[in-house]
Amino acid sequence: MREYLQQARHVKVAPLPSVLDSPLKSLQQSLDALEQRRGTISQKVQEVIETLTRVKQLHAAVKAEYNNAMTHTSSVYPEVRPITTVLSMD
């Protein structure tokens, strides 16, 4: 008996298949797919942030030029003042 136990100690036994193997494998595949999508979404978020930053800078420049032009226009053409008041409502 002792000899049998010593030999049995070195024998590797494969685990029996479980009813959870398939759902676990499916879950792991879903998690892997979500991780890939997360990476793609993170890249798109970074692109949107960069684009928004450029748009904000452009908006500020255009708004300054617009306000400057409207100031000169309304002082030269007083009849334009009512229109500029409506257009400048934000």
N, CA, C and O atoms as CSV, one atom per row, in Angstrom:
chain,resi,resn,atom,element,x,y,z
A,1,MET,N,N,0.810,-1.181,0.000
A,1,MET,CA,C,0.000,0.000,0.000
A,1,MET,C,C,0.868,1.266,0.000
A,1,MET,O,O,0.591,2.221,-0.725
A,2,ARG,N,N,1.897,1.255,0.806
A,2,ARG,CA,C,2.793,2.399,0.882
A,2,ARG,C,C,3.419,2.683,-0.488
A,2,ARG,O,O,3.521,3.836,-0.907
A,3,GLU,N,N,3.831,1.625,-1.172
A,3,GLU,CA,C,4.430,1.774,-2.494
A,3,GLU,C,C,3.416,2.387,-3.473
A,3,GLU,O,O,3.780,3.234,-4.288
A,4,TYR,N,N,2.191,1.976,-3.398
A,4,TYR,CA,C,1.133,2.515,-4.271
A,4,TYR,C,C,0.924,4.003,-4.007
A,4,TYR,O,O,0.780,4.778,-4.952
A,5,LEU,N,N,0.906,4.410,-2.760
A,5,LEU,CA,C,0.700,5.813,-2.417
A,5,LEU,C,C,1.858,6.685,-2.886
A,5,LEU,O,O,1.643,7.819,-3.314
A,6,GLN,N,N,3.054,6.181,-2.813
A,6,GLN,CA,C,4.209,6.947,-3.274
A,6,GLN,C,C,4.169,7.108,-4.790
A,6,GLN,O,O,4.534,8.168,-5.298
A,7,GLN,N,N,3.743,6.100,-5.516
A,7,GLN,CA,C,3.631,6.205,-6.967
A,7,GLN,C,C,2.475,7.129,-7.344
A,7,GLN,O,O,2.588,7.900,-8.297
A,8,ALA,N,N,1.398,7.061,-6.626
A,8,ALA,CA,C,0.211,7.867,-6.915
A,8,ALA,C,C,0.486,9.357,-6.691
A,8,ALA,O,O,-0.158,10.206,-7.307
A,9,ARG,N,N,1.423,9.667,-5.827
A,9,ARG,CA,C,1.756,11.054,-5.547
A,9,ARG,C,C,2.312,11.762,-6.785
A,9,ARG,O,O,2.147,12.975,-6.909
A,10,HIS,N,N,2.956,11.055,-7.689
A,10,HIS,CA,C,3.580,11.630,-8.878
A,10,HIS,C,C,2.660,11.607,-10.095
A,10,HIS,O,O,3.012,12.147,-11.143
A,11,VAL,N,N,1.524,11.008,-9.974
A,11,VAL,CA,C,0.593,10.923,-11.100
A,11,VAL,C,C,-0.233,12.203,-11.161
A,11,VAL,O,O,-0.822,12.626,-10.166
A,12,LYS,N,N,-0.268,12.814,-12.355
A,12,LYS,CA,C,-1.056,14.023,-12.559
A,12,LYS,C,C,-2.431,13.613,-13.061
A,12,LYS,O,O,-2.548,12.866,-14.033
A,13,VAL,N,N,-3.456,14.096,-12.407
A,13,VAL,CA,C,-4.826,13.781,-12.792
A,13,VAL,C,C,-5.452,15.033,-13.382
A,13,VAL,O,O,-5.456,16.091,-12.751
A,14,ALA,N,N,-5.977,14.913,-14.583
A,14,ALA,CA,C,-6.627,16.044,-15.229
A,14,ALA,C,C,-7.958,16.320,-14.538
A,14,ALA,O,O,-8.682,15.394,-14.172
A,15,PRO,N,N,-8.270,17.592,-14.364
A,15,PRO,CA,C,-9.548,17.904,-13.727
A,15,PRO,C,C,-10.711,17.471,-14.625
A,15,PRO,O,O,-10.615,17.493,-15.852
A,16,LEU,N,N,-11.781,17.087,-13.991
A,16,LEU,CA,C,-12.970,16.666,-14.727
A,16,LEU,C,C,-13.641,17.885,-15.351
A,16,LEU,O,O,-13.605,18.976,-14.782
A,17,PRO,N,N,-14.249,17.703,-16.512
A,17,PRO,CA,C,-14.956,18.830,-17.129
A,17,PRO,C,C,-16.071,19.322,-16.204
A,17,PRO,O,O,-16.722,18.536,-15.517
A,18,SER,N,N,-16.267,20.601,-16.205
A,18,SER,CA,C,-17.271,21.202,-15.341
A,18,SER,C,C,-18.392,21.803,-16.184
A,18,SER,O,O,-18.173,22.182,-17.335
A,19,VAL,N,N,-19.565,21.889,-15.622
A,19,VAL,CA,C,-20.679,22.527,-16.324
A,19,VAL,C,C,-20.429,24.019,-16.469
A,19,VAL,O,O,-21.100,24.681,-17.261
A,20,LEU,N,N,-19.479,24.559,-15.722
A,20,LEU,CA,C,-19.167,25.980,-15.793
A,20,LEU,C,C,-18.106,26.312,-16.838
A,20,LEU,O,O,-17.866,27.486,-17.118
A,21,ASP,N,N,-17.466,25.297,-17.419
A,21,ASP,CA,C,-16.400,25.552,-18.388
A,21,ASP,C,C,-16.891,26.386,-19.563
A,21,ASP,O,O,-16.247,27.370,-19.925
A,22,SER,N,N,-17.986,26.027,-20.148
A,22,SER,CA,C,-18.491,26.749,-21.319
A,22,SER,C,C,-18.904,28.181,-20.976
A,22,SER,O,O,-18.506,29.105,-21.686
A,23,PRO,N,N,-19.691,28.401,-19.909
A,23,PRO,CA,C,-20.026,29.786,-19.567
A,23,PRO,C,C,-18.800,30.623,-19.203
A,23,PRO,O,O,-18.743,31.809,-19.529
A,24,LEU,N,N,-17.833,30.022,-18.540
A,24,LEU,CA,C,-16.619,30.764,-18.185
A,24,LEU,C,C,-15.823,31.144,-19.429
A,24,LEU,O,O,-15.299,32.253,-19.526
A,25,LYS,N,N,-15.738,30.228,-20.363
A,25,LYS,CA,C,-15.023,30.512,-21.611
A,25,LYS,C,C,-15.731,31.626,-22.375
A,25,LYS,O,O,-15.087,32.530,-22.905
A,26,SER,N,N,-17.049,31.557,-22.428
A,26,SER,CA,C,-17.834,32.593,-23.092
A,26,SER,C,C,-17.649,33.945,-22.411
A,26,SER,O,O,-17.492,34.967,-23.080
A,27,LEU,N,N,-17.669,33.947,-21.101
A,27,LEU,CA,C,-17.466,35.176,-20.347
A,27,LEU,C,C,-16.085,35.759,-20.625
A,27,LEU,O,O,-15.952,36.968,-20.812
A,28,GLN,N,N,-15.068,34.924,-20.654
A,28,GLN,CA,C,-13.709,35.403,-20.923
A,28,GLN,C,C,-13.614,35.998,-22.325
A,28,GLN,O,O,-12.962,37.024,-22.517
A,29,GLN,N,N,-14.253,35.371,-23.298
A,29,GLN,CA,C,-14.252,35.906,-24.665
A,29,GLN,C,C,-14.961,37.260,-24.711
A,29,GLN,O,O,-14.504,38.185,-25.382
A,30,SER,N,N,-16.077,37.367,-23.995
A,30,SER,CA,C,-16.803,38.640,-23.950
A,30,SER,C,C,-15.954,39.728,-23.309
A,30,SER,O,O,-15.922,40.860,-23.792
A,31,LEU,N,N,-15.271,39.391,-22.230
A,31,LEU,CA,C,-14.408,40.365,-21.564
A,31,LEU,C,C,-13.256,40.800,-22.465
A,31,LEU,O,O,-12.892,41.976,-22.484
A,32,ASP,N,N,-12.685,39.864,-23.203
A,32,ASP,CA,C,-11.607,40.205,-24.135
A,32,ASP,C,C,-12.114,41.157,-25.219
A,32,ASP,O,O,-11.446,42.135,-25.555
A,33,ALA,N,N,-13.301,40.867,-25.763
A,33,ALA,CA,C,-13.882,41.725,-26.794
A,33,ALA,C,C,-14.166,43.118,-26.243
A,33,ALA,O,O,-13.916,44.116,-26.919
A,34,LEU,N,N,-14.684,43.189,-25.028
A,34,LEU,CA,C,-14.952,44.483,-24.406
A,34,LEU,C,C,-13.667,45.269,-24.163
A,34,LEU,O,O,-13.650,46.491,-24.312
A,35,GLU,N,N,-12.613,44.588,-23.798
A,35,GLU,CA,C,-11.325,45.259,-23.579
A,35,GLU,C,C,-10.805,45.869,-24.877
A,35,GLU,O,O,-10.267,46.976,-24.873
A,36,GLN,N,N,-10.965,45.150,-25.985
A,36,GLN,CA,C,-10.551,45.693,-27.278
A,36,GLN,C,C,-11.387,46.914,-27.639
A,36,GLN,O,O,-10.854,47.917,-28.116
A,37,ARG,N,N,-12.700,46.831,-27.413
A,37,ARG,CA,C,-13.578,47.973,-27.706
A,37,ARG,C,C,-13.234,49.155,-26.817
A,37,ARG,O,O,-13.285,50.305,-27.254
A,38,ARG,N,N,-12.891,48.875,-25.593
A,38,ARG,CA,C,-12.514,49.946,-24.663
A,38,ARG,C,C,-11.298,50.702,-25.186
A,38,ARG,O,O,-11.242,51.930,-25.115
A,39,GLY,N,N,-10.334,49.964,-25.708
A,39,GLY,CA,C,-9.145,50.608,-26.279
A,39,GLY,C,C,-9.503,51.496,-27.455
A,39,GLY,O,O,-8.992,52.610,-27.573
A,40,THR,N,N,-10.374,51.014,-28.320
A,40,THR,CA,C,-10.808,51.793,-29.482
A,40,THR,C,C,-11.541,53.049,-29.029
A,40,THR,O,O,-11.306,54.139,-29.550
A,41,ILE,N,N,-12.430,52.886,-28.057
A,41,ILE,CA,C,-13.190,54.024,-27.552
A,41,ILE,C,C,-12.264,55.047,-26.908
A,41,ILE,O,O,-12.463,56.251,-27.072
A,42,SER,N,N,-11.268,54.589,-26.187
A,42,SER,CA,C,-10.307,55.506,-25.554
A,42,SER,C,C,-9.568,56.328,-26.603
A,42,SER,O,O,-9.332,57.521,-26.407
A,43,GLN,N,N,-9.204,55.697,-27.709
A,43,GLN,CA,C,-8.541,56.429,-28.792
A,43,GLN,C,C,-9.471,57.476,-29.383
A,43,GLN,O,O,-9.053,58.603,-29.646
A,44,LYS,N,N,-10.734,57.107,-29.594
A,44,LYS,CA,C,-11.706,58.051,-30.157
A,44,LYS,C,C,-11.950,59.213,-29.197
A,44,LYS,O,O,-12.100,60.355,-29.631
A,45,VAL,N,N,-11.990,58.933,-27.912
A,45,VAL,CA,C,-12.178,59.991,-26.912
A,45,VAL,C,C,-11.028,60.984,-26.996
A,45,VAL,O,O,-11.248,62.194,-26.943
A,46,GLN,N,N,-9.821,60.490,-27.124
A,46,GLN,CA,C,-8.656,61.371,-27.230
A,46,GLN,C,C,-8.744,62.236,-28.481
A,46,GLN,O,O,-8.421,63.423,-28.437
A,47,GLU,N,N,-9.180,61.651,-29.597
A,47,GLU,CA,C,-9.345,62.420,-30.833
A,47,GLU,C,C,-10.391,63.516,-30.656
A,47,GLU,O,O,-10.195,64.641,-31.116
A,48,VAL,N,N,-11.487,63.196,-30.000
A,48,VAL,CA,C,-12.554,64.175,-29.774
A,48,VAL,C,C,-12.059,65.303,-28.874
A,48,VAL,O,O,-12.369,66.470,-29.116
A,49,ILE,N,N,-11.303,64.970,-27.852
A,49,ILE,CA,C,-10.762,65.996,-26.954
A,49,ILE,C,C,-9.850,66.952,-27.723
A,49,ILE,O,O,-9.934,68.168,-27.551
A,50,GLU,N,N,-8.983,66.403,-28.567
A,50,GLU,CA,C,-8.077,67.235,-29.356
A,50,GLU,C,C,-8.853,68.118,-30.330
A,50,GLU,O,O,-8.534,69.296,-30.492
A,51,THR,N,N,-9.866,67.553,-30.976
A,51,THR,CA,C,-10.676,68.323,-31.919
A,51,THR,C,C,-11.435,69.432,-31.201
A,51,THR,O,O,-11.500,70.561,-31.689
A,52,LEU,N,N,-12.004,69.116,-30.051
A,52,LEU,CA,C,-12.736,70.113,-29.278
A,52,LEU,C,C,-11.822,71.256,-28.841
A,52,LEU,O,O,-12.234,72.416,-28.839
A,53,THR,N,N,-10.610,70.939,-28.479
A,53,THR,CA,C,-9.645,71.973,-28.094
A,53,THR,C,C,-9.372,72.912,-29.264
A,53,THR,O,O,-9.342,74.132,-29.097
A,54,ARG,N,N,-9.173,72.334,-30.453
A,54,ARG,CA,C,-8.937,73.173,-31.641
A,54,ARG,C,C,-10.170,74.021,-31.969
A,54,ARG,O,O,-10.039,75.189,-32.335
A,55,VAL,N,N,-11.357,73.441,-31.839
A,55,VAL,CA,C,-12.592,74.180,-32.132
A,55,VAL,C,C,-12.766,75.335,-31.155
A,55,VAL,O,O,-13.164,76.430,-31.553
A,56,LYS,N,N,-12.473,75.100,-29.878
A,56,LYS,CA,C,-12.586,76.176,-28.885
A,56,LYS,C,C,-11.645,77.329,-29.208
A,56,LYS,O,O,-12.020,78.495,-29.085
A,57,GLN,N,N,-10.428,77.005,-29.618
A,57,GLN,CA,C,-9.461,78.048,-29.971
A,57,GLN,C,C,-9.943,78.822,-31.194
A,57,GLN,O,O,-9.873,80.050,-31.227
A,58,LEU,N,N,-10.424,78.107,-32.183
A,58,LEU,CA,C,-10.927,78.753,-33.397
A,58,LEU,C,C,-12.145,79.609,-33.080
A,58,LEU,O,O,-12.268,80.723,-33.590
A,59,HIS,N,N,-13.039,79.106,-32.249
A,59,HIS,CA,C,-14.230,79.857,-31.861
A,59,HIS,C,C,-13.857,81.164,-31.172
A,59,HIS,O,O,-14.448,82.208,-31.445
A,60,ALA,N,N,-12.883,81.101,-30.286
A,60,ALA,CA,C,-12.452,82.307,-29.577
A,60,ALA,C,C,-11.892,83.339,-30.552
A,60,ALA,O,O,-12.183,84.530,-30.437
A,61,ALA,N,N,-11.091,82.881,-31.511
A,61,ALA,CA,C,-10.512,83.804,-32.492
A,61,ALA,C,C,-11.598,84.416,-33.376
A,61,ALA,O,O,-11.599,85.622,-33.622
A,62,VAL,N,N,-12.510,83.588,-33.846
A,62,VAL,CA,C,-13.578,84.082,-34.722
A,62,VAL,C,C,-14.502,85.028,-33.954
A,62,VAL,O,O,-14.930,86.047,-34.495
A,63,LYS,N,N,-14.808,84.702,-32.711
A,63,LYS,CA,C,-15.689,85.548,-31.914
A,63,LYS,C,C,-15.061,86.926,-31.697
A,63,LYS,O,O,-15.745,87.947,-31.767
A,64,ALA,N,N,-13.765,86.943,-31.436
A,64,ALA,CA,C,-13.084,88.228,-31.245
A,64,ALA,C,C,-13.151,89.060,-32.525
A,64,ALA,O,O,-13.431,90.258,-32.479
A,65,GLU,N,N,-12.893,88.424,-33.661
A,65,GLU,CA,C,-12.963,89.140,-34.937
A,65,GLU,C,C,-14.391,89.606,-35.230
A,65,GLU,O,O,-14.599,90.719,-35.712
A,66,TYR,N,N,-15.355,88.762,-34.942
A,66,TYR,CA,C,-16.765,89.100,-35.165
A,66,TYR,C,C,-17.163,90.301,-34.307
A,66,TYR,O,O,-17.769,91.253,-34.799
A,67,ASN,N,N,-16.814,90.243,-33.012
A,67,ASN,CA,C,-17.158,91.355,-32.126
A,67,ASN,C,C,-16.501,92.654,-32.577
A,67,ASN,O,O,-17.119,93.717,-32.524
A,68,ASN,N,N,-15.255,92.568,-33.018
A,68,ASN,CA,C,-14.544,93.744,-33.509
A,68,ASN,C,C,-15.239,94.306,-34.750
A,68,ASN,O,O,-15.439,95.516,-34.857
A,69,ALA,N,N,-15.601,93.437,-35.676
A,69,ALA,CA,C,-16.287,93.874,-36.899
A,69,ALA,C,C,-17.657,94.479,-36.573
A,69,ALA,O,O,-18.042,95.487,-37.165
A,70,MET,N,N,-18.384,93.879,-35.649
A,70,MET,CA,C,-19.702,94.393,-35.292
A,70,MET,C,C,-19.603,95.758,-34.621
A,70,MET,O,O,-20.463,96.614,-34.829
A,71,THR,N,N,-18.579,95.967,-33.830
A,71,THR,CA,C,-18.387,97.264,-33.177
A,71,THR,C,C,-18.186,98.349,-34.211
A,71,THR,O,O,-18.796,99.415,-34.133
A,72,HIS,N,N,-17.327,98.076,-35.182
A,72,HIS,CA,C,-17.062,99.068,-36.228
A,72,HIS,C,C,-18.296,99.280,-37.104
A,72,HIS,O,O,-18.615,100.407,-37.483
A,73,THR,N,N,-18.976,98.195,-37.417
A,73,THR,CA,C,-20.140,98.297,-38.293
A,73,THR,C,C,-21.265,99.073,-37.625
A,73,THR,O,O,-21.880,99.931,-38.258
A,74,SER,N,N,-21.543,98.788,-36.362
A,74,SER,CA,C,-22.655,99.465,-35.697
A,74,SER,C,C,-22.349,100.937,-35.437
A,74,SER,O,O,-23.266,101.753,-35.352
A,75,SER,N,N,-21.074,101.282,-35.310
A,75,SER,CA,C,-20.758,102.700,-35.104
A,75,SER,C,C,-20.838,103.477,-36.420
A,75,SER,O,O,-21.171,104.662,-36.426
A,76,VAL,N,N,-20.534,102.808,-37.531
A,76,VAL,CA,C,-20.597,103.472,-38.833
A,76,VAL,C,C,-22.032,103.459,-39.374
A,76,VAL,O,O,-22.472,104.427,-39.995
A,77,TYR,N,N,-22.748,102.376,-39.141
A,77,TYR,CA,C,-24.117,102.232,-39.629
A,77,TYR,C,C,-25.053,102.025,-38.441
A,77,TYR,O,O,-25.321,100.883,-38.068
A,78,PRO,N,N,-25.554,103.103,-37.839
A,78,PRO,CA,C,-26.388,102.970,-36.638
A,78,PRO,C,C,-27.652,102.125,-36.872
A,78,PRO,O,O,-28.172,101.527,-35.930
A,79,GLU,N,N,-28.139,102.074,-38.091
A,79,GLU,CA,C,-29.350,101.279,-38.363
A,79,GLU,C,C,-29.110,99.774,-38.203
A,79,GLU,O,O,-30.067,99.001,-38.146
A,80,VAL,N,N,-27.860,99.358,-38.131
A,80,VAL,CA,C,-27.525,97.950,-37.973
A,80,VAL,C,C,-27.595,97.534,-36.494
A,80,VAL,O,O,-27.664,96.340,-36.204
A,81,ARG,N,N,-27.580,98.479,-35.567
A,81,ARG,CA,C,-27.581,98.158,-34.141
A,81,ARG,C,C,-28.682,97.179,-33.718
A,81,ARG,O,O,-28.385,96.233,-32.989
A,82,PRO,N,N,-29.930,97.361,-34.139
A,82,PRO,CA,C,-30.960,96.411,-33.723
A,82,PRO,C,C,-30.645,94.980,-34.192
A,82,PRO,O,O,-30.906,94.016,-33.472
A,83,ILE,N,N,-30.094,94.852,-35.380
A,83,ILE,CA,C,-29.743,93.518,-35.901
A,83,ILE,C,C,-28.604,92.919,-35.099
A,83,ILE,O,O,-28.626,91.730,-34.780
A,84,THR,N,N,-27.613,93.726,-34.772
A,84,THR,CA,C,-26.470,93.208,-34.011
A,84,THR,C,C,-26.886,92.782,-32.604
A,84,THR,O,O,-26.326,91.845,-32.034
A,85,THR,N,N,-27.868,93.478,-32.062
A,85,THR,CA,C,-28.357,93.100,-30.737
A,85,THR,C,C,-28.980,91.719,-30.784
A,85,THR,O,O,-28.752,90.905,-29.889
A,86,VAL,N,N,-29.757,91.448,-31.808
A,86,VAL,CA,C,-30.382,90.134,-31.956
A,86,VAL,C,C,-29.328,89.070,-32.222
A,86,VAL,O,O,-29.400,87.979,-31.657
A,87,LEU,N,N,-28.360,89.363,-33.065
A,87,LEU,CA,C,-27.329,88.374,-33.419
A,87,LEU,C,C,-26.390,88.082,-32.252
A,87,LEU,O,O,-25.852,86.977,-32.165
A,88,SER,N,N,-26.185,89.018,-31.378
A,88,SER,CA,C,-25.211,88.799,-30.299
A,88,SER,C,C,-25.828,88.117,-29.082
A,88,SER,O,O,-25.134,87.912,-28.086
A,89,MET,N,N,-27.088,87.767,-29.133
A,89,MET,CA,C,-27.714,87.049,-28.008
A,89,MET,C,C,-27.233,85.609,-28.014
A,89,MET,O,O,-27.510,84.874,-28.962
A,90,ASP,N,N,-26.516,85.189,-26.975
A,90,ASP,CA,C,-26.071,83.794,-26.866
A,90,ASP,C,C,-26.702,83.167,-25.672
A,90,ASP,O,O,-26.464,81.992,-25.393
